[in-house]
């Protein structure tokens, strides 16, 4: 009877965290790498068949399909991340004041308040980086917009 209890405790206390924090990330990395390798193998097969048949290959066929981000998109990412962090921080701070325990006679949860303050400050810093970057890279952003306008 005690061995059954020990085995379920081991399962819950040891194996579950190991499976979540070790096995799951390894599986994610494996499947991402497998998908990339599979795509490259398919492209290689098509290229070999085209060479065997004497067809011309377009160099764009082997180019990466990743979209190149503009300077404006890179800077705007800071604003989005900053607003999300500030929202999480503000929500945590508000919740720390709302989760008051009347028996404890405390007006806030200090740990949650600290975590919220950290997120709020990170968010404020990222929003500040956005405004500084937008001002600093204004010429590059304008040049990219003109370039995109001429292409389209």
C-alpha positions in Angstrom: 0.0 0.0 0.0 2.8 2.5 0.8 4.6 1.7 -2.4 1.6 2.7 -4.4 1.4 6.0 -2.5 5.2 6.6 -3.0 4.9 5.9 -6.8 2.0 8.3 -7.3 4.0 11.0 -5.3 7.0 10.4 -7.4 4.8 10.6 -10.5 3.3 13.9 -9.4 6.4 15.5 -7.8 9.2 14.4 -10.1 8.0 13.0 -13.4 5.4 15.6 -14.2 7.8 18.6 -13.9 10.5 16.7 -15.8 8.1 15.9 -18.6 6.9 19.4 -18.8 10.2 21.3 -18.6 12.5 18.8 -20.3 10.7 16.5 -22.6 8.2 19.0 -24.1 10.8 21.6 -25.1 12.9 18.8 -26.6 9.9 17.6 -28.6 9.2 21.1 -29.9 12.8 21.6 -31.0 12.8 18.1 -32.7 9.6 18.8 -34.7 10.8 22.3 -35.8 14.1 20.9 -37.0 12.3 17.9 -38.6 10.0 20.3 -40.5 12.9 22.4 -41.8 14.9 19.3 -42.9 11.8 17.9 -44.6 11.3 21.2 -46.5 14.9 21.3 -47.6 14.7 17.6 -48.7 11.7 18.4 -50.8 13.4 21.4 -52.5 16.4 19.3 -53.2 14.3 16.5 -54.8 12.6 19.1 -57.0 15.9 20.6 -58.0 17.5 17.2 -58.8 14.5 16.3 -61.0 14.7 19.7 -62.8 18.4 19.2 -63.4 17.8 15.7 -64.8 15.2 17.0 -67.2 17.4 19.9 -68.2 15.2 22.7 -66.9 16.6 26.0 -65.7 16.4 26.6 -62.0 15.4 30.0 -60.6 17.7 31.2 -57.7 14.6 32.5 -55.9 13.5 28.8 -55.4 16.3 28.3 -52.9 15.9 31.7 -51.2 14.6 31.8 -47.7 10.9 32.5 -47.3 11.3 34.7 -44.2 9.9 38.2 -44.6 12.3 41.0 -44.1 11.0 43.3 -41.4 11.2 47.0 -42.0 12.7 49.4 -39.5 9.2 50.7 -38.6 8.0 47.1 -37.9 11.1 46.5 -35.7 10.5 49.7 -33.7 6.7 49.1 -33.5 7.5 45.7 -31.9 8.9 47.5 -28.9 5.7 49.5 -28.4 3.6 46.3 -28.5 5.8 44.5 -26.1 6.0 47.6 -23.8 2.2 48.0 -23.7 1.7 44.3 -22.9 4.3 44.4 -20.1 2.8 47.6 -18.7 -0.7 46.1 -18.9 0.5 43.0 -17.0 2.2 45.1 -14.4 -0.7 47.4 -14.0 -3.1 44.5 -13.7 -0.9 42.8 -11.1 -0.7 46.0 -9.1 -4.4 46.5 -9.1 -5.0 42.9 -8.2 -2.5 43.1 -5.3 -4.7 45.9 -3.8 -7.9 44.0 -4.5 -6.8 40.8 -3.0 -6.7 42.2 0.5 -7.0 39.7 3.4 -9.1 41.4 6.1 -7.7 39.1 8.8 -4.1 39.9 7.9 -4.8 43.7 8.2 -2.6 44.3 5.1 -3.7 46.7 2.4 -1.8 44.9 -0.5 0.2 41.8 -1.4 3.8 42.9 -1.4 5.1 40.1 -3.6 2.5 40.7 -6.3 3.0 44.4 -6.0 6.7 44.0 -6.6 6.2 41.8 -9.6 3.7 44.2 -11.0 6.1 47.1 -10.5 8.8 45.3 -12.3 6.6 44.6 -15.3 5.3 48.1 -15.3 8.8 49.6 -15.3 9.9 47.2 -18.1 6.8 48.2 -20.1 7.5 51.9 -19.5 11.1 51.4 -20.6 10.0 49.6 -23.8 7.5 52.3 -24.6 10.3 54.9 -24.1 12.6 52.9 -26.4 9.8 53.0 -29.0 9.5 56.8 -28.9 13.3 57.3 -28.9 13.7 54.9 -31.8 10.9 56.4 -33.8 12.6 59.8 -33.4 16.1 58.5 -34.1 15.2 56.4 -37.1 12.7 58.9 -38.7 14.8 59.3 -41.8 15.2 55.5 -42.4 11.5 54.9 -41.8 10.6 57.7 -44.3 13.0 56.2 -46.9 11.5 52.7 -46.4 8.0 54.0 -46.8 9.0 55.8 -50.0 10.7 52.7 -51.3 7.6 50.6 -50.5 5.4 53.2 -52.2 7.4 53.1 -55.4 7.5 49.3 -55.5 3.7 48.9 -55.1 
